[in-house]
């Protein structure tokens, strides 16, 4: 679809490549920002919502500033069909609170905390690397990523994470269109948000690449024909 494909409608032209729409519905745009790097990111540990930490490391703080600078360009010189952000929401984890504070300061907006957008609860796997999990629970980790019904001891399945994120997105959708909300969250949670928005099976969510301090953008429409506009754009290197 291109800008000339809907003559005489009176609607603002949609960018080439945008999902096809034939109404005037205004979406809620959600800019999903993954937190910056932590020591657990470097170590490859599964860092979920079972513990509040760890905090951002030095490089993670720099990444958060880069992410804030990129978010500040949304609706200005990047993604011009999207409204400039008017809200910032962050998971309650330390790393997302730190990242959210940096984003909020750049945008001059307060940060609201919402546990709906926290990371998966990895239960007994918390803090362990993939190799350690495989050693203690042989054959369980890969199915957790690729099936909906595998639950870590004391934790959440990816389907359960998806149900939680779907509720969070619906709450944002119910607030009315025509606004942009920044949500600072985590890798598994962001994959789940994108997955439920595009109605993909949970088994495919792990195929989405969501690097630290990256941006993903989903546009939530009233009829639930949502648009995945951006997935995993790295924030570093734009300056």
C-alpha positions in Angstrom: 0.0 0.0 0.0 1.4 3.4 -0.8 0.4 7.0 -0.3 -1.6 7.2 -3.5 -3.5 4.0 -3.1 -6.5 5.5 -1.3 -7.6 8.6 -3.3 -10.4 10.8 -2.2 -10.8 9.3 1.3 -9.6 12.3 3.1 -7.4 10.2 5.3 -3.7 11.0 5.9 -1.5 8.8 3.7 0.0 5.7 5.3 3.7 5.0 4.8 4.6 2.5 2.1 4.9 -0.9 3.6 2.5 -0.2 6.5 -0.2 -2.8 7.1 -3.3 -2.2 5.0 -6.1 -0.3 6.8 -9.4 0.9 5.3 -10.7 3.0 8.2 -9.8 6.0 10.2 -9.1 4.1 13.4 -6.3 5.6 15.6 -4.0 3.0 17.2 -2.3 3.1 20.5 1.4 2.9 19.6 3.6 1.0 22.1 7.3 1.5 21.9 8.8 -1.5 23.7 12.3 -0.9 25.1 14.4 -3.6 26.5 16.6 -2.6 29.5 20.3 -2.1 29.1 23.0 -4.6 29.9 23.6 -6.1 33.3 26.2 -8.6 34.7 23.6 -11.3 34.1 23.3 -10.3 30.5 27.1 -10.8 30.0 27.1 -14.1 32.0 24.2 -15.5 30.0 22.1 -16.1 33.2 18.3 -16.4 33.2 17.4 -13.2 35.0 13.7 -13.1 35.6 11.1 -11.5 37.9 12.0 -13.7 40.9 14.6 -11.2 42.0 14.6 -7.4 41.7 18.2 -7.2 40.6 20.7 -7.0 39.1 21.2 -3.3 38.2 22.6 -2.0 34.9 26.3 -2.2 34.6 28.4 0.7 33.2 27.8 -0.3 29.6 24.1 -0.9 30.3 23.8 2.7 31.5 25.3 4.0 28.3 22.9 1.8 26.4 20.0 3.2 28.3 21.0 6.7 27.3 21.3 5.6 23.7 17.8 4.0 23.9 16.4 7.2 25.3 17.9 9.3 22.5 16.4 7.0 19.9 13.0 7.0 21.6 13.2 10.8 21.6 13.3 10.7 17.8 10.0 8.7 17.5 7.5 11.0 15.9 10.1 13.6 15.1 12.6 12.5 12.4 11.9 8.8 12.7 8.5 6.9 12.2 6.8 10.2 11.4 3.3 8.7 11.3 3.6 7.9 15.0 2.8 10.4 17.7 5.7 11.6 20.0 5.6 9.6 23.3 3.3 10.9 26.0 3.7 8.1 28.6 6.5 6.0 30.0 5.8 2.7 31.8 8.4 0.4 33.3 8.6 -3.0 34.8 9.4 -3.0 38.6 12.8 -4.7 38.2 15.8 -2.6 39.1 17.3 -2.7 35.5 14.0 -1.5 33.9 13.5 1.1 36.5 16.9 2.5 35.8 16.4 2.4 32.1 12.9 3.9 32.4 14.2 6.7 34.5 16.8 7.6 31.9 14.2 7.5 29.1 11.7 9.5 31.2 14.3 12.1 31.9 15.1 12.5 28.2 11.4 12.8 27.3 10.6 14.9 30.4 7.9 12.4 31.4 7.2 10.7 34.7 7.6 6.9 34.8 4.7 4.7 35.9 5.5 1.2 37.3 3.5 -1.8 36.1 4.3 -5.4 37.1 2.3 -6.7 34.1 5.3 -5.9 32.0 7.9 -7.6 34.2 10.1 -10.5 32.9 9.1 -14.1 33.0 9.4 -15.8 36.4 12.1 -18.5 35.8 11.5 -20.1 39.2 14.3 -22.5 40.2 16.1 -21.5 37.0 16.7 -18.0 38.2 20.3 -16.9 37.9 21.4 -20.1 36.1 23.0 -20.3 32.7 21.6 -22.5 29.9 24.3 -25.1 30.6 23.5 -25.2 34.3 19.8 -25.6 33.6 20.4 -28.4 31.2 22.6 -30.2 33.7 20.0 -30.0 36.4 16.9 -30.4 34.4 17.9 -32.3 31.2 15.8 -31.7 28.2 13.6 -29.0 29.7 15.0 -25.7 28.6 14.6 -26.0 24.8 10.9 -27.1 25.1 10.3 -24.1 27.5 11.3 -21.8 24.6 9.5 -23.8 21.9 6.3 -25.1 23.5 3.5 -23.4 25.4 3.0 -25.9 28.3 6.5 -26.3 29.8 6.8 -24.6 33.2 10.1 -24.2 35.1 9.8 -25.4 38.7 8.1 -22.5 40.5 8.0 -20.3 37.4 6.0 -19.4 34.3 5.5 -21.0 31.0 5.8 -18.7 27.9 2.1 -19.1 27.4 1.5 -17.7 30.8 3.8 -14.8 30.1 1.9 -14.2 26.9 -1.4 -14.1 28.8 0.0 -11.5 31.2 1.4 -9.3 28.4 -1.9 -9.6 26.5 -3.7 -8.1 29.5 -1.1 -5.3 29.7 -1.5 -4.5 26.0 -5.3 -4.6 26.3 -5.2 -2.1 29.2 -3.1 0.3 27.1 -5.5 -0.3 24.1 -8.5 0.6 26.3 -7.0 4.0 27.1 -7.8 5.2 23.6 -5.9 5.7 20.4 -3.8 8.5 19.1 -1.1 8.3 21.7 2.3 6.6 22.1 3.3 4.8 25.2 6.9 3.7 25.9 7.1 0.4 27.9 10.5 -0.5 29.3 10.5 -4.3 29.7 12.6 -7.5 29.1 13.5 -9.9 26.4 11.0 -12.7 27.0 8.2 -10.3 27.9 8.8 -8.2 24.8 8.8 -11.3 22.6 5.5 -12.3 24.2 4.0 -8.9 23.6 5.0 -9.0 19.9 3.8 -12.6 19.6 0.4 -12.0 21.0 -0.1 -8.8 19.0 0.6 -10.7 15.8 -1.4 -13.8 17.0 1.6 -16.0 16.5 2.0 -19.3 18.3 4.2 -19.2 21.5 6.5 -21.8 19.9 7.7 -19.1 17.5 8.3 -16.2 19.9 11.9 -17.2 20.7 12.7 -16.5 17.0 12.4 -12.8 17.6 15.7 -11.0 18.3 15.4 -8.5 21.1 18.9 -7.2 22.1 19.6 -5.1 25.2 18.4 -1.5 24.8 16.7 -2.3 21.5 13.3 -0.8 20.4 10.3 -2.6 19.1 7.1 -0.9 18.0 3.6 -2.4 18.0 0.4 -0.5 17.0 -2.7 -1.6 18.8 -6.0 -1.0 16.9 -9.6 -1.3 18.3 -10.4 -4.2 15.9 -7.2 -6.1 17.1 -5.7 -6.2 13.6 -2.5 -4.9 15.2 0.6 -3.9 13.3 4.1 -4.9 14.2 6.0 -1.9 12.9 9.5 -2.5 14.3 11.3 -5.5 16.0 14.6 -5.2 17.9 16.1 -2.1 16.4 19.4 -1.5 18.2 19.7 1.9 19.9 23.5 2.1 19.7 25.2 3.6 16.7 22.6 6.2 15.8 24.5 9.2 17.2 
